[in-house]
Amino acid sequence: MSIVTIRNVEFLNNPARFLDPYHFRVTFECIAPLEDDLEWRLIYVSSPGNEDLDQELDDCLVGPVPVGINAFEFEGCAPDPKKIPKEDVLGVAALILTGSYKEQEFVRVGYYQNTEWEAEDGGMPTRTGDVDPDNEKEKREKEKERSLEFDKLVRDINDKPRVTRFQIKWDVLERPNLASAGAATSAAVPSADTYSADEDGEEDVKKDPDAKSNGTDKTT
């Protein structure tokens, strides 16, 4: 049993330009008192085969956390273009939000982010639903020779996250029949090369528009 459960993650500026900060609101439920703050991290994964290229965009501490429904807004900087291989800039990448307590990760929420050129009129491209990997691959091939101008790129984050939960040691006594600490309890976080994989095990973060905000955040 997890003491903290995410109820909703809402991106407040999506779609947006590639270099714009990420701005989103997280709503979560806490069912027991916590001694320490919760730590949240935002990670950009441009090259799933090379973890050294992962970029931690920002982190924040949220607390003290009262029992009940809490919410906070989180703003993270855009990825550093210099740390992204040219061949991985356009197309699909992964954006990951993690939650930890006392240096133990208890939840990981993964999103697909599609990056492309702005529309010809300088605005955002029209959203057409889920990204088609085949079409994206063809588009990227055609644009390989075009010089990258990051101020003319836009991003669109898919609204179907995958959530992985981990059993950790909370402040309260756990029942003996619960899973051991560190055990994952849902599907793995997506990466760019699994975009077209079967979605069995996918668990959506449910929207809860009526949730009230009574949490505070302290950005480090």
N, C-alpha and C positions, 0 to 999 in steps of 0.2 A: 504494500500500500504506500502510495506517495503522499506526503503531507502537502505538497504543492502541485497543483494541476493547472496547466495553461487552458484557459477557456477560449481565448481569441487573440489573434495577431492581425492588426489592421495597418497596412501601409498607407500612409497619409499623403504620399506624393508618388503615385504610380499610375501610368508610366512617368518617367522623368529623364532628364539628360544624364548621360553616363557620369559626368563629373559632379552632379548634384549630390549633396549628402543624402543618406537614407534617413527617413523620418517615419517612425511607426509607433503604434500604441499596443502594448501588451496587457491583456487582462488575465488574471490568474486567481485561483482559489487556494486559500491556506486553511487547513482544517485543525491545526494545532499550533500552539505558541512556538516561536523560533527564538533561539538565543542570539543568533548572528544574522547578518544581512545575507541576502541572496546576491549572487554575482551573475551577470549576464554578459555574454560576448557575442559579437557579430563577426563572422568569418567569410571571406570571399575565396572561392575555390575556382581558379581559372584552368588549372591543369590537374585533373584527377589522378594522373599517374605520377605526380611529383608533389609530395606534401611540402617540400621546401618552398614551393611557390605560393602556398596558402598565405593569405594576408588577414591578420586580425585587424579589423577596421576600427573597432572601438570596444570598450567595456564599461560597465557601470555597476555600482552597488545599490541595491534597493532595500531599504529598511529604516526603522524597525517595521516588521511586517505583522500587522494585526490579523487575528483570525477572521475569515470572511473573504469577500470578493475585493480584490485590489487591482489597481491599474496604474501604469506609468508610461510615459512617452520616452522614447530612446532615439537619439540622433547619432548616426555613425558616418564618418567621412567616406568618400568614394575611394575605390581601390587606386593604388599608385600605378599609373600606366607603365612606368619604367620597369615594374616587376612582373608584367604580363607578357609572355611570349607573343610575338606578332600574330602567329597563326591561331592563337587562342583568344584574341580580342573579340572578334565577331562570332555570333552564334550563341550557343548555350553554355552557361557556367552555373555554378551552384552558390547559393547564399545560405549560410547556416547560422541559426541563432541557438546558443547553448545557455542552459541555466545550471548553476552549481551552488552547492551549499557546503561550507567548510572544505573547500577544494575537492568536492565530489560532484561530478557531473550527473544530474538526475534527469535531464531532458535535452533533446536535440531536435530542432525543427529545421528541415531542409526545404529550400525553394529552388526552382529553376529560374534563372534569369537569362533572358534573350537580349542580346545587344546587336543593334543594326544602325545603319545610317538614318539620319533624320529624313523626313519627307521632303520632297522637292521644294515645297513652299516654306521649309524651315521649321515646320511644326512636328508634332509627334505622329508616328505612323498609326494607321487605323488598327485597332485590336480586332483580331479575328478568331479568338479562342486559343486552343492549345497549339503549341508550335509543332509543325511537321518537320521531323529531323531530316527527311530526304530533301525537302524544299530548302531547308536551311543550309544543307551541305552544298547544294547546287549554287545557292546565292553566294556562299562564301568563296566558292571556286571562282565565280565571275568577278568578285571584288578583291581578289588577292593582289592584283597589280595596282590597285588604288591606294594612294598614300593615306595613311591613317591620320585623321584629324579628330582628336578625342572630343573637342568642343562641338563636333557635328555628329556625335554618336548619341543614341538614345537607348534606354534600357526599359524592359518590361518584365515584371516579376509575375510568374504564374501564381494563381491564387489557390492552387491545390498542393498544400505542403504535405510532407511525410514526417511523421513524428516518431522518434525513438525514445523510450523511457528506460531509465536504469534504476535498479534498486540500490539505495544507499543507506547509510546509517544516519537516521534523523535523531532528534533529541529525545523522542519518546520511545518506549520499549516496543519492539516489533513482535508480532506473534510468531511462534516457531515455524509455522507452516508456510511462511512467506518466502519468496525467492531470495537467494543469497545476494549480498551487496555486490553491485557491479554487473548484475545480469541484465541484459537488454530484454525488454518486454514487447517490442513491436518492430516494424520494418526498419531496415537500415536507411540512413540518410542518402538521398540520391547524389549522383555525381554526373558530370556532363556526358560521360560515355554510357550511362544507363538510362538515358532519357526515354528511349522507346521500350524499355523493359516492361514486363508484366507488372501491373499495379496491385497484385494480390498483397495483402498485408498493409496497404496504405491506410492511414488513419488521419482523417481531416481534423484540423483544429476547428471546433464548432464556434460559430459566431454567437455572441451574446450581447446584442446592442443595448440591453437594459442594465448592464453591469455598472455599478457605481465605483468611482475612483476614491479609495481611501488609503492608498499607499503613497510612499514618498520615494524619491530616487536621489542618489548621491553619485554623480558622475566622477570617476577617477581620471 
